[in-house]
Each structure stands twice: as structure tokens, then as C-alpha cells.
Amino acid sequence: MKDADLIPLVTSLEQVYDNSDGQIAKIHLPRYQMVAKKFKELYGEDPEYFSRAPGRVNIIGEHIDYSNYAVLPAAIEKDMIIAFKESKEPVIEVHNTNEKDFKYQKVPLDKDIEFKKEEDKKWVNYFLAGFKHILQLKVSKPDKGFKILIDSTVPVNSGLSSSAASSVSSTLVPLTIYGLREKYTRTEMIGHIVEYERSVGVACGGMDQTISIFAETGTAKFIEFNPVKATTVKLPSK
């Protein structure tokens, strides 16, 4: 398996965000510091990792990915980030920086996980669906839980694919904690995420998940299906 096939693990924000106008120091670094501080206030310890997935705009090919036709989307700077750390207890704890709209959820792992039916709890189903699909790759019963804090700048119900940003960033949590990141290609991840988004009622093709996973600064991606292939299309700088 080539490194380019794997989900990237980076160690600096310069590897993630454009910094041509100093946005990292002005916007992104303070945000990550705020999330890390909030995580420590909630859990009494620092996060070990951040996962991140961007929203997207579509340039050519609206809704035709449902039928496996090629599309041309581009990722946007607005994204979802998740601060997380392994928990020794078999429990998933999920906080959101927007505590008003997304209430704290605690899910034990010592019994079958069921999707939340209450309206004010359904938001956590994106994470639970991804977790259940990752368990299919893990032979043993989960013996580790997660401590999680979510922060998103992708507006919901805006056509910018907040659902894919949520599902992609959420899937990275169990992949990392269970040591599966280097055993799981980006293309394989797309197939699982599309399947599990549909399991929570999202009508989707594969465009949103693919661009969120394969996105690169300053580019769009010409995405083909069967098999999935993402070809870089350079965007003008201005």
C-alpha cells in the first residue's frame, strides 16, 4: 500500500491550510487552541489528536454522482475538527462547542449501539454510524472508548456538505484509536462512509465524501466513480 493511498497524518497547520495572508496565526491557530482549552476543561486532560474534514462547493455536476457520473467539486476552508483522546473506559463521550444546539452525549460500548431517536440527540448518529462501520474491521469487542469535542464552521443545511464533513472527521477517530489508519485506504473509507451516511437517512452519492477526503489546497478534483478516481485540477490563485 502506497503512502499516497493512506489517510494523511500531519503535524502542523501549514500542511492543512493556506497561509498566504497569514490566516493560520489570525484564524486557525486560535481556533485549535480554543478547542484544546475547552477539551481540557471538560475532560481534565489535553487531546491527543485532532481530526479534520472540510465542506465543499460543487463546480460541475450537481446530484449526478448518485448515478456514478463524474463531478468537479472543490473543498472550502470551512471545516469540522474533532479533538479526541482514548478513554480507558468502554464509553464514548461526545461534547460540541455549540452546546446549545448539540447536547452532550454519552454512549456505553458494553452493549449494542442503537441510533438515537430523540430529535435533540440525532446529531450524534453520524459518529455512531461511522463507529459501527469501523467495528466491522475490528475483530475483537471494543475495549477502548473515546473522549471527543467537536467544533464546526460548516453551516448546516447550507448545501456545503456539513454531513460529509461530520462523517469523514468522525470516522478518523476510531481508525486512529484502534490503530487502523495505516490499514485502511482513502478509497475504502469513501465506500464505508457513503454506506453509513445512508444508514442514518442521508440521500448521497460519493462526491461529498470523496472531495472531503482527497482535498488539497488550491485545487478542485475531477472525480470519477467505479472505481473512484480523483484527478487534481489546479485553480487560479485569484
Long-range contacts (C-beta under 8 A, 24 or more apart in sequence): 1-182, 1-185, 5-185, 5-186, 5-187, 6-181, 6-182, 6-184, 6-185, 6-186, 7-172, 7-175, 7-181, 7-184, 7-186, 7-189, 7-213, 9-181, 16-52, 16-217, 17-77, 17-217, 18-77, 18-217, 18-218, 23-77, 31-81, 31-151, 32-81, 34-97, 34-151, 35-81, 35-83, 35-97, 35-149, 35-151, 36-83, 38-95, 38-97, 38-149, 39-83, 39-85, 39-147, 39-149, 42-95, 42-147, 42-149, 43-85, 43-93, 43-147, 45-85, 45-147, 46-85, 47-83, 47-84, 47-85, 47-147, 47-149, 48-84, 48-85, 48-86, 49-83, 49-84, 49-85, 49-176, 50-81, 50-82, 50-83, 50-84, 51-81, 51-82, 51-84, 51-169, 51-170, 51-172, 51-173, 51-176, 52-79, 52-80, 52-81, 52-82, 52-169, 53-79, 53-80, 53-164, 53-165, 53-166, 53-167, 53-168, 53-169, 53-172, 53-212, 53-213, 54-78, 54-79, 54-154, 54-165, 54-211, 54-212, 54-215, 55-79, 55-80, 55-154, 55-160, 55-161, 55-162, 55-164, 55-165, 55-212, 56-160, 56-161, 56-164, 56-207, 56-208, 56-211, 56-212, 56-215, 57-160, 58-207, 59-220, 61-207, 63-205, 64-205, 65-205, 65-206, 65-207, 65-223, 65-225, 66-203, 66-204, 66-205, 67-205, 68-205, 68-225, 68-226, 69-225, 70-222, 70-223, 70-224, 70-225, 71-207, 71-222, 71-223, 72-220, 72-221, 72-222, 72-223, 72-233, 73-207, 73-208, 73-211, 73-220, 73-221, 73-223, 74-211, 74-215, 74-219, 74-220, 74-221, 74-235, 75-211, 75-212, 75-215, 75-216, 76-154, 76-160, 78-153, 78-154, 78-155, 78-160, 79-152, 79-153, 79-154, 79-165, 79-169, 80-150, 80-151, 80-152, 80-153, 80-154, 80-162, 80-165, 80-166, 80-169, 81-150, 81-151, 81-152, 81-169, 82-148, 82-149, 82-150, 82-151, 82-169, 82-170, 82-172, 82-173, 83-148, 83-149, 83-151, 84-146, 84-147, 84-148, 84-149, 84-173, 84-176, 84-177, 85-146, 85-147, 86-144, 86-145, 86-146, 86-147, 86-177, 87-144, 87-145, 87-146, 87-147, 88-144, 88-145, 89-145, 90-142, 90-143, 90-144, 90-145, 91-145, 92-127, 92-128, 92-131, 92-145, 92-146, 92-148, 93-145, 93-146, 93-147, 93-148, 94-124, 94-127, 94-148, 94-150, 95-148, 95-149, 95-150, 96-123, 96-149, 96-150, 96-151, 97-149, 97-150, 97-151, 98-151, 98-152, 102-150, 109-142, 109-145, 115-200, 125-200, 126-163, 126-166, 126-167, 126-170, 126-197, 126-200, 127-166, 127-170, 127-173, 129-167, 129-196, 129-197, 129-199, 129-200, 130-167, 130-170, 130-171, 130-173, 130-174, 130-192, 130-193, 130-196, 131-170, 131-173, 131-174, 132-196, 133-171, 133-192, 133-193, 133-195, 133-196, 134-171, 134-174, 134-175, 134-178, 134-180, 134-192, 135-174, 137-180, 137-183, 137-184, 138-178, 138-180, 142-178, 144-177, 144-178, 146-173, 146-174, 146-177, 148-173, 161-208, 161-212, 163-197, 163-202, 163-204, 163-208, 164-193, 164-197, 164-204, 164-208, 164-209, 164-212, 165-212, 167-193, 167-196, 167-197, 167-209, 168-193, 168-209, 168-212, 168-213, 186-213, 186-214, 187-227, 187-228, 189-213, 190-228, 191-228
